[in-house]
Amino acid sequence: MALITEIAPETYRITAYVPEIDLQFSHFLVRDEHPLLFHAGLKRMFPDVIEAVRTLIDPARLRYISFSHFESDECGALNEWLAEAPHAEAISGLVGAQVNLNDFAIRPPRVLAPEGVLETGRYRFRFIATPHVPHGWDAGVLFEENGRTLFCSDLFHQWGQPEPLTESSVMEGAREALLRIQSGPLAGYVPYTKQTGGILETLAQLNPRTLAIQHGSSFRGDGAASLRELARIWKTTLGETHSGSLYQRLGGYDKIAAVIDDLFAKLREDPRFARFAAGRSIDSHQRARQLLVDQLASLAGGPCFYIGRDMQTSHAGLGITETEWNANLEHTAAALKHNGIPETEQREFLALFTRYRDDIVEAGQARAGIA
């Protein structure tokens, strides 16, 4: 069953984790006189999520079902919920209703105007239209005014299985996730426009105390500061001066190959990595180099295809330590700098490595061949 965590009074985070993509999917139930569910979720998750909801309320009591924008993880199971709860209404802005829900949903949605209010009993929700933030013409969020909880959808996306609720900053995880996505085939999932900064500032001015985040940890603390920091990260990463895929901004295949050649030269000169070269032929070294170039070019959004094994399989038994991992990152950073890669692209390129850290580092294990 999905994991349940109360992140604010009577507000429950119901989360399922998909290990194949290393991502959490959270749904938020507000238990009140007229219960509200934010995120209907994926159809395939519906059985697990409804069982979790049953431990909190009778699902048939659900009165409102809301979400940010039309996407399968936001509303894929909407009709399943509407069938389970005969008095429930989908909540949407005008664009979402006219473009999507009037046709998709088995019952007409309740349309909220921008700044429109929905009361569920003790709680009062304000609808904030956020077109294309995080994405989708129909996008919007709900802000619960009494407890000051902002239901963020894909804002502050984080990979992995972080803790359900944190009072520590989620910004590094959100920045790394954005860089990782921008470096691969899903680049452009946040369409940065002239309105993006203003929309995030509008949300910051609500001064939320809790950020109910769909992917990753929810956050309790200074939500306004977090939203302004997110705006800065998006502007830096997605603004007009950083358009195009990472592959293009790095300089294409030849530049990536030059960085890897420089990296391998540094590794050969470092005695800490001598054990990895022992007993390997020239052909084996050349094959490893070629696979790494192809893999990174593909991850950066280039026209390449990686045919090697997954990272956990290819590094199993090597006993790679945290010290060796960090030294490799230092050499990679030096190779990027030596090849004239700008700082923003350096950070994005390094994120291509760091996404695989847990598959490569074998903490606490004896190093291969060393007893």
FIMI-766105 format. One record per residue (C-alpha): y, x, z; residue in one letter. Coordinates in pm, whole numbers, padded with zeros to 5 digits, always signed. Layout:
N
YXZA
...
! end
This chain:
371
+00000+00000+00000M
+00360+00107-00055A
+00545+00284+00226L
+00790+00069+00425I
+01098+00212+00600T
+01388+00024+00759E
+01695+00209+00631I
+01957-00032+00769A
+01930-00342+00991P
+01681-00580+00823E
+01695-00372+00503T
+01357-00228+00409Y
+01278+00044+00159R
+00939-00027-00003I
+00832+00281-00196T
+00547+00374-00426A
+00493+00733-00543Y
+00357+00822-00889V
+00215+01176-00869P
+00169+01206-01246E
+00547+01217-01288I
+00632+01334-00933D
+00864+01039-00871L
+00918+00771-00606Q
+01006+00412-00697F
+01184+00219-00423S
+01239-00154-00388H
+01471-00292-00117F
+01405-00612+00076L
+01685-00762+00285V
+01529-00995+00541R
+01769-01280+00609D
+01794-01658+00601E
+01778-01630+00221H
+01585-01304+00157P
+01695-01076-00126L
+01491-00818-00317L
+01677-00542-00502F
+01453-00398-00780H
+01172-00617-00907A
+00992-00298-01008G
+00726-00215-01264L
+00459-00473-01345K
+00181-00232-01253R
+00335-00182-00906M
+00368-00553-00835F
+00034-00590-00646P
+00116-00305-00406D
+00479-00404-00357V
+00405-00771-00290I
+00145-00676-00031E
+00409-00466+00144A
+00655-00756+00128V
+00392-00984+00286R
+00403-00772+00601T
+00774-00854+00634L
+00814-01209+00496I
+00623-01471+00304D
+00704-01372-00058P
+00743-01739-00147A
+01058-01738+00072R
+01239-01494-00156L
+01565-01652-00265R
+01733-01380-00471Y
+01604-01098-00692I
+01856-00846-00820S
+01865-00510-00996F
+02113-00283-01171S
+02021-00295-01540H
+01749-00405-01780F
+01475-00141-01752E
+01106-00171-01668S
+01128-00007-01325D
+01425-00230-01239E
+01299-00568-01359C
+00960-00532-01528G
+00792-00757-01268A
+01081-01006-01244L
+00880-01298-01379N
+00590-01222-01145E
+00830-01250-00850W
+00987-01567-00988L
+00641-01719-01021A
+00552-01619-00664E
+00880-01750-00518A
+00951-02092-00674P
+01307-02115-00538H
+01410-01758-00622A
+01692-01681-00865E
+01752-01363-01058A
+02101-01226-00990I
+02292-01069-01279S
+02631-01004-01427G
+02742-01192-01736L
+02636-00921-01982V
+02290-00890-01828G
+02239-01265-01841A
+02356-01317-02198Q
+02198-01005-02348V
+01869-00999-02155N
+01778-01248-01885L
+01858-01577-02055N
+01568-01496-02287D
+01349-01273-02069F
+01337-01458-01736A
+01123-01770-01686I
+01421-01934-01508R
+01793-01907-01580P
+01964-01635-01372P
+02255-01684-01135R
+02553-01506-01286V
+02801-01321-01065L
+03145-01233-01194A
+03281-00881-01127P
+03361-00869-00753E
+03164-01193-00712G
+03009-01256-00370V
+02659-01368-00271L
+02585-01467+00089E
+02229-01465+00223T
+02306-01574+00581G
+02417-01285+00798R
+02476-01058+00500Y
+02736-01069+00226R
+02681-00894-00109F
+02952-00806-00359R
+02860-00746-00724F
+03029-00443-00880I
+03001-00415-01258A
+02933-00052-01359T
+02879-00051-01737P
+02681+00259-01845H
+02666+00385-01482V
+02399+00499-01436P
+02313+00360-01780H
+02303+00032-01967G
+02582-00195-02092W
+02472-00453-01832D
+02467-00216-01533A
+02598-00320-01193G
+02529-00261-00824V
+02535-00468-00505L
+02734-00371-00196F
+02645-00533+00135E
+02981-00562+00309E
+02879-00615+00673N
+02648-00315+00708G
+02817-00124+00422R
+02499-00055+00226T
+02532+00031-00143L
+02228-00044-00358F
+02257+00251-00595C
+01981+00211-00853S
+01938+00546-01037D
+02244+00711-00884L
+02139+01018-00680F
+01799+01037-00856H
+01571+01295-00688Q
+01224+01413-00788W
+00926+01455-00558G
+00842+01293-00224Q
+01141+01355+00003P
+01172+01175+00336E
+01249+00800+00319P
+01590+00825+00486L
+01803+01130+00551T
+02136+01212+00709E
+02138+01546+00529S
+02298+01579+00188S
+02096+01457-00111V
+02330+01626-00356M
+02124+01936-00432E
+01822+01722-00515G
+02038+01494-00731A
+02194+01791-00913R
+01855+01954-00976E
+01713+01625-01106A
+02001+01583-01349L
+01966+01939-01477L
+01592+01894-01517R
+01631+01575-01718I
+01913+01720-01929Q
+01689+02015-02010S
+01411+01805-02161G
+01335+01525-02406P
+01499+01260-02182L
+01839+01432-02201A
+02130+01192-02219G
+01993+00932-01978Y
+02339+00916-01820V
+02597+00846-02094P
+02912+01014-01961Y
+03225+00831-02084T
+03598+00819-02007K
+03522+00537-01761Q
+03244+00713-01566T
+03465+00895-01315G
+03670+00583-01246G
+03361+00371-01184I
+03222+00623-00936L
+03561+00636-00759E
+03558+00255-00733T
+03221+00280-00558L
+03348+00561-00333A
+03639+00345-00221Q
+03389+00096-00077L
+03312+00363+00188N
+02939+00290+00208P
+02750+00409+00517R
+02404+00378+00364T
+02301+00458+00007L
+01985+00270-00094A
+01855+00503-00365I
+01577+00404-00604Q
+01429+00749-00671H
+01416+00985-00371G
+01558+00973-00019S
+01801+00705+00082S
+02105+00843+00263F
+02292+00751+00581R
+02634+00907+00628G
+02954+00953+00431D
+02867+00769+00113G
+03218+00804-00028A
+03202+01183-00014A
+02857+01177-00176S
+02978+00957-00461L
+03277+01183-00525R
+03050+01487-00527E
+02820+01307-00770L
+03120+01240-00993A
+03205+01611-00987R
+02846+01708-01075I
+02831+01460-01360W
+03164+01573-01499K
+03062+01937-01483T
+02718+01879-01632T
+02776+01589-01870L
+03141+01617-01971G
+03251+01678-02327E
+03255+02056-02293T
+02880+02049-02220H
+02757+01823-02498S
+02433+01887-02682G
+02088+01982-02558S
+02035+02287-02341L
+01841+02440-02632Y
+02152+02417-02851Q
+02390+02537-02581R
+02174+02840-02503L
+02187+02945-02867G
+01850+02824-02990G
+01509+02986-03014Y
+01619+03345-03073D
+01844+03347-02766K
+01568+03204-02544I
+01326+03463-02680A
+01579+03741-02606A
+01615+03621-02246V
+01237+03618-02197I
+01198+03964-02353D
+01465+04091-02114D
+01290+03919-01822L
+00951+04070-01908F
+01108+04416-01933A
+01253+04376-01583K
+00919+04255-01445L
+00738+04557-01594R
+00987+04790-01422E
+00950+04621-01082D
+00656+04765-00880P
+00624+04432-00695R
+00478+04284-01014F
+00246+04570-01109A
-00062+04381-00996R
-00008+04112-01260F
-00024+04367-01544A
-00343+04539-01429A
-00638+04497-01663G
-00450+04297-01927R
-00440+04391-02293S
-00127+04416-02509I
-00243+04101-02687D
-00271+03916-02356S
+00086+04013-02262H
+00215+03907-02604Q
+00037+03572-02580R
+00184+03505-02234A
+00529+03591-02365R
+00492+03359-02665Q
+00366+03069-02456L
+00657+03105-02213L
+00914+03113-02495V
+00763+02803-02655D
+00738+02620-02324Q
+01100+02688-02226L
+01229+02606-02573A
+01046+02274-02556S
+01169+02194-02205L
+01524+02275-02315A
+01502+02010-02586G
+01414+02232-02881G
+01176+02165-03174P
+00883+02350-03016C
+00544+02247-02879F
+00378+02410-02577Y
+00001+02445-02619I
-00077+02628-02293G
-00235+02503-01973R
-00046+02325-01697D
+00127+02550-01443M
-00104+02477-01151Q
-00416+02561-01351T
-00273+02874-01513S
-00152+03019-01180H
-00439+02913-00951A
-00590+03203-00760G
-00308+03448-00829L
-00181+03411-00474G
+00181+03419-00582I
+00403+03450-00276T
+00745+03312-00197E
+00883+03667-00214T
+00742+03718-00564E
+00872+03378-00674W
+01223+03457-00554N
+01216+03802-00714A
+01115+03646-01046N
+01410+03405-01024L
+01644+03697-00951E
+01521+03882-01261H
+01554+03565-01469T
+01912+03515-01352A
+01990+03877-01437A
+01837+03836-01784A
+02046+03525-01847L
+02363+03703-01739K
+02279+04010-01948H
+02243+03787-02254N
+02582+03624-02202G
+02458+03277-02098I
+02737+03072-01930P
+02696+02983-01563E
+02631+02612-01619T
+02356+02685-01870E
+02218+02955-01638Q
+02172+02695-01364R
+02009+02450-01606E
+01776+02720-01742F
+01670+02822-01390L
+01598+02455-01315A
+01332+02471-01588L
+01152+02724-01364F
+01216+02570-01022T
+01061+02236-01118R
+00723+02414-01112Y
+00765+02605-00788R
+00506+02403-00591D
+00251+02445-00872D
+00292+02823-00879I
+00353+02948-00524V
+00038+02954-00311E
+00191+02969+00035A
-00032+03089+00312G
-00309+03209+00079Q
-00431+03564+00042A
-00311+03731-00274R
-00571+03762-00547A
-00761+04088-00513G
-00596+04174-00180I
-00794+04120+00143A
! end
